[in-house]
């Protein structure tokens, strides 16, 4: 019997199905051997040697693995195909007494019978460069967290934390908020001429002034001058350009682009996206098909696709859409220079399992995400979309107006992935086209140079420039990727940490820094400018990549960072200014001792606490109650979870477990007696099955 050890418990049944008899499959459930939680666990005097221990909650797992390994004919380590997985394989070899140089490591990018059988034929030694890269990241993050966080807590507020990646990410959110606060809007006017020919009306945008320079009116006086100059003008076609334009298909998903698209198009949070993607990768019970993994490995920065997958996509496209929807040569996409390119892009593993079929077996989030991944991959392998485009310049008393029109000739990849942009993305694209190419029209009349057009009216609209938008989870991940902050596996946990530390919060879908987050950033920027520099952080990520790819000595990388860092930490601990956050006094007095109640902030948001603490430990919710609890009659308060999500909970917790994510009214549904809630000012039953 051969023992195959994997990471995720969720994919155990899927892999077991493909391996069949003769194999036993066991899972570690992720990391099981790590640095101690209560001390540094890094020997800075002896080459930063990490001091690993078995996690308390994994001791039974390790015991079972040892027993199984002792009885097995051989052991194969099939942990995830990334640095974290390689490190787990190394720790497995250590506790099981396996030779790391022996061929006992297998990996596969997708959980299919073909991929697993292929992996079994190519066992290899553990790649110690990948192990050292992961170990370097772990040691660096531990050194920063354990050395810097206590200083931050001492100078500002107890219980704070700082991190090599999280603090730079927080800085992005804070800087964007200040851009918005300091933004000074500038006036401009959109100016159009409404024209007609052959009973087809359209509007053209003012583009150039009489001097031939780009013209965008900036005040009402300028607008009135243009109106006066155009009084009685003849509108004549001056220039006309007809072209065939093409739009190339988008690349298949990386982790980042998947998170961005699912966030903007499906409205899913990073947490939901990650959970759904993990399930799709590990396996879904597909009825008679059994457990099946539906997508390839979900942590990747590559847009590379295997030749086998391209061939399968080509055959699928020819059968469903026709040969003309296949490009003359297969589509290849350039992976970013900074990418590790260790795995393929994210794609479906079984094209024969359509999104419609998956809908029957997947949960809603999983079904929506699978459809997005499936359609994106198919589109990425399809021919370009082509359009018959026309651009018309119209002259009137020296002023030039421009209108563009575009008529589809061939849908190409848009037949699969068309219309998938969010409303905000479509609006931005239309604004950009209007600004660059003039008013964008659908169907235009047939026009020729010299044609005189019928004038209908002028239209001019006052507008003001808008500040940059706050980050959403999707756009923050996009910026992290662009600036080289973190890697695919770290985006979600980094943002989750910022919520958990109360450094950021959600305002709708937008991310907003808290006062605490702003204070922490300002203090860190003042005393640790290197750590808070995005370029410095990105350079460190490149060095970690260099350890993995080229064997750069990991101890030297850590040492080059740590020695100057700890000198600054020691100096700031003694001489750095304090910026203590003092709790604000409220208007309420303690019902037990009569002292003033202070406004404090905890993991679930603000609350009132007696100023006589620790002698008096009385606490009260800070906000006014929303309504009475329909379950026990207590007060319902609006609260925030440690992940930043707003919910409504009863003050009687834990005796009363009432919770709602929409604002309750305090009343019950007359039909099913479930709580009534308010959604966008509409009162409805919280029971989805109640009509």
RADAGI-V702790 format. One record per backbone hydrogen bond with DSSP energy under -0.5 kcal/mol. NH is the residue of the N-H (numbers start at 1). CO is the residue of the C=O. E is the energy in kcal/mol with one decimal. If there is no record, write none. Layout:
NH;CO;E
NH;CO;E
This chain:
2;22;-2.5
3;74;-2.7
4;2;-0.6
4;24;-3.3
5;3;-0.5
5;76;-2.6
6;4;-0.5
6;26;-2.8
11;8;-0.9
12;9;-1.5
15;11;-2.4
16;12;-2.5
17;13;-1.8
18;14;-1.2
19;15;-2.1
20;16;-2.3
23;20;-0.9
24;2;-3.0
26;4;-2.4
28;6;-2.2
29;7;-2.8
34;53;-2.3
36;51;-0.8
43;49;-2.4
44;42;-1.4
46;43;-1.2
48;43;-1.1
49;43;-0.9
49;46;-1.3
51;41;-2.7
52;50;-0.8
53;34;-2.7
55;32;-2.6
58;55;-1.9
59;56;-1.1
62;58;-2.6
63;59;-2.2
64;60;-2.2
65;61;-2.3
66;62;-2.5
67;63;-2.1
68;64;-2.3
69;65;-2.7
70;66;-2.0
71;67;-0.8
71;68;-0.6
72;68;-1.0
73;1;-2.9
74;1;-0.7
76;3;-3.1
77;104;-3.4
78;5;-2.9
78;76;-0.8
82;80;-1.9
86;82;-2.5
87;83;-2.5
88;84;-2.2
89;85;-2.2
90;86;-2.1
91;87;-2.3
92;88;-2.3
93;89;-2.4
94;90;-2.1
95;91;-2.3
96;92;-2.2
97;93;-0.7
97;94;-0.6
98;93;-2.5
100;98;-0.6
102;99;-1.5
104;102;-2.2
104;124;-0.7
105;124;-2.4
106;77;-2.1
106;104;-0.5
112;110;-1.5
116;112;-2.5
117;113;-2.5
118;114;-2.1
119;115;-2.0
120;116;-2.0
121;117;-0.8
121;118;-0.6
122;119;-1.4
124;105;-2.4
126;100;-2.2
128;126;-1.1
130;127;-0.5
131;127;-1.6
132;128;-3.0
133;129;-2.0
134;130;-2.2
135;131;-2.6
136;132;-2.6
137;133;-2.0
138;134;-2.4
139;135;-2.7
140;136;-2.8
141;137;-2.6
142;138;-2.0
143;139;-2.7
144;140;-2.5
145;141;-2.5
146;142;-2.9
147;143;-1.7
148;144;-2.4
149;144;-0.7
149;145;-1.3
151;147;-0.5
152;148;-2.3
153;149;-2.6
154;150;-2.1
155;151;-2.2
156;152;-2.0
157;152;-0.8
160;157;-1.0
167;163;-1.6
169;165;-2.1
170;166;-2.4
171;167;-1.8
172;168;-1.5
173;169;-1.4
174;170;-2.4
175;171;-2.9
176;172;-2.1
177;173;-1.9
178;174;-2.0
179;175;-2.0
180;176;-2.0
181;177;-2.2
182;178;-2.3
183;179;-0.5
183;180;-0.8
185;183;-0.6
188;463;-2.6
189;217;-2.4
190;461;-2.4
192;459;-3.6
193;204;-2.6
194;457;-3.4
195;193;-0.6
195;202;-3.0
196;454;-1.5
197;200;-1.6
200;197;-1.7
201;199;-0.6
202;195;-2.4
204;193;-2.5
205;402;-2.6
206;191;-2.9
207;400;-3.3
208;400;-1.6
209;213;-2.4
212;209;-2.2
215;207;-2.3
223;219;-1.7
224;220;-2.5
225;221;-1.9
226;222;-1.9
227;223;-2.6
228;224;-2.4
229;225;-2.1
230;226;-1.6
231;228;-1.1
233;230;-2.3
235;453;-0.5
236;234;-0.7
236;395;-2.3
237;451;-2.8
238;393;-2.7
239;393;-1.7
241;391;-2.5
243;389;-2.7
245;243;-0.7
245;387;-2.1
247;385;-2.5
253;346;-0.7
255;300;-2.9
258;254;-2.2
259;255;-2.3
260;256;-2.5
261;257;-2.6
262;258;-2.7
263;259;-1.7
264;260;-2.5
265;261;-3.0
266;261;-0.7
266;262;-1.0
267;263;-0.6
268;262;-1.7
273;269;-2.6
274;270;-2.8
275;271;-2.2
276;272;-2.6
277;273;-2.7
278;274;-2.3
279;275;-1.9
280;276;-2.2
281;277;-2.0
282;278;-2.6
283;279;-2.8
284;292;-2.7
286;284;-0.9
286;290;-2.8
289;286;-1.7
290;287;-1.4
292;284;-2.3
293;111;-0.7
294;280;-2.6
295;280;-1.3
296;347;-2.3
297;109;-2.7
300;298;-0.7
310;306;-2.1
311;307;-2.3
312;308;-2.3
313;309;-2.3
314;310;-2.5
315;311;-2.4
316;312;-2.1
317;313;-2.7
318;314;-2.6
319;315;-2.1
320;316;-2.4
321;317;-3.1
322;317;-1.5
325;322;-1.7
326;323;-1.8
327;381;-0.5
335;333;-0.6
339;336;-1.7
345;304;-3.1
346;253;-2.9
349;294;-2.1
350;294;-0.6
353;350;-1.9
354;352;-1.1
358;354;-2.4
359;355;-2.0
360;356;-0.6
360;357;-1.1
361;358;-1.5
362;358;-2.5
367;363;-2.9
368;364;-2.5
369;365;-2.3
370;366;-2.6
371;367;-2.1
372;368;-1.8
373;369;-2.7
374;370;-3.0
375;371;-2.6
376;372;-2.2
377;373;-2.2
378;374;-2.4
379;375;-2.6
380;376;-2.0
381;377;-0.8
381;378;-1.1
382;379;-1.9
383;325;-2.3
385;247;-2.2
386;410;-2.2
387;245;-2.5
388;407;-3.3
389;243;-3.0
389;387;-0.8
390;405;-2.5
391;241;-2.5
392;403;-3.0
393;239;-2.7
394;401;-3.4
395;236;-2.7
396;399;-2.5
399;396;-2.2
400;208;-2.3
401;394;-3.3
401;399;-0.5
402;205;-2.8
403;392;-2.1
404;439;-2.5
405;390;-2.5
406;441;-0.7
406;442;-0.5
407;388;-2.5
409;386;-2.6
410;386;-1.7
413;383;-1.8
414;411;-2.0
415;412;-1.8
416;413;-1.9
417;413;-2.4
418;414;-1.5
420;417;-0.8
426;422;-2.3
427;423;-2.6
428;424;-2.3
429;425;-2.3
430;426;-2.4
431;427;-2.4
432;428;-2.3
433;429;-2.5
434;430;-2.6
435;431;-2.1
436;432;-2.4
437;433;-3.2
438;434;-1.1
439;402;-1.5
441;404;-3.4
441;439;-0.6
444;442;-0.5
450;237;-2.6
451;448;-2.2
453;235;-3.2
453;451;-0.5
454;196;-2.5
456;194;-2.8
457;194;-1.2
459;192;-2.8
461;190;-2.6
463;188;-3.2
465;186;-2.5
473;509;-0.5
476;472;-2.3
477;473;-2.1
478;474;-1.9
479;475;-2.0
480;476;-2.6
481;477;-2.4
482;478;-2.4
483;479;-2.4
484;480;-0.5
484;481;-0.9
485;480;-2.8
486;484;-0.7
490;487;-2.8
491;487;-1.0
494;490;-2.0
495;491;-2.0
496;492;-2.4
497;493;-2.0
498;494;-1.6
499;495;-1.6
500;496;-2.5
501;497;-2.3
502;499;-1.6
503;498;-2.3
504;498;-1.2
505;512;-2.6
506;644;-0.6
507;510;-2.9
509;507;-0.5
510;507;-1.6
511;471;-3.6
512;505;-3.1
514;503;-2.2
518;514;-2.1
519;515;-2.2
520;516;-2.5
521;517;-2.1
522;518;-2.4
523;519;-2.2
524;520;-2.5
525;521;-2.9
526;522;-1.7
527;523;-1.8
528;524;-3.1
532;528;-1.7
533;530;-1.6
534;532;-0.5
537;533;-2.2
538;534;-2.7
539;535;-2.3
540;536;-1.8
541;537;-1.8
542;538;-2.0
543;539;-1.9
544;540;-2.1
545;541;-2.2
546;542;-2.1
547;543;-1.9
548;544;-1.9
549;545;-2.9
550;546;-2.4
551;547;-1.2
552;546;-1.3
557;553;-1.6
558;554;-2.3
559;555;-2.7
560;556;-2.8
561;557;-1.2
562;558;-3.1
563;559;-2.0
565;561;-1.5
566;562;-3.1
567;563;-1.2
568;564;-1.6
569;565;-2.3
570;566;-2.5
571;567;-1.9
572;568;-3.0
573;569;-2.3
574;570;-1.1
575;571;-2.8
576;572;-2.1
579;155;-2.8
581;156;-2.2
582;580;-0.8
584;599;-0.9
586;597;-2.5
590;595;-3.8
594;590;-1.8
597;588;-2.7
598;609;-3.6
599;584;-3.7
600;598;-0.8
600;607;-3.1
602;605;-2.9
605;602;-1.9
607;600;-2.8
608;620;-3.5
609;598;-2.5
610;618;-2.3
611;596;-2.0
613;610;-1.4
615;612;-1.5
616;612;-1.1
620;608;-2.5
622;606;-0.8
626;636;-3.4
627;636;-0.7
629;634;-4.0
633;629;-1.8
636;627;-2.9
637;649;-2.7
639;647;-3.5
640;604;-1.6
641;645;-3.1
644;641;-2.1
647;639;-2.7
648;660;-3.2
649;637;-2.1
650;658;-1.4
651;635;-2.8
653;650;-1.5
655;652;-1.4
656;652;-1.1
660;648;-2.0
663;678;-0.8
665;676;-2.3
666;676;-0.6
669;674;-3.4
673;669;-1.8
676;667;-2.8
677;684;-3.1
678;663;-3.3
679;677;-0.6
679;682;-3.1
680;678;-0.5
682;679;-1.4
683;681;-0.5
684;677;-2.8
686;675;-2.2
688;686;-0.8
690;687;-1.9
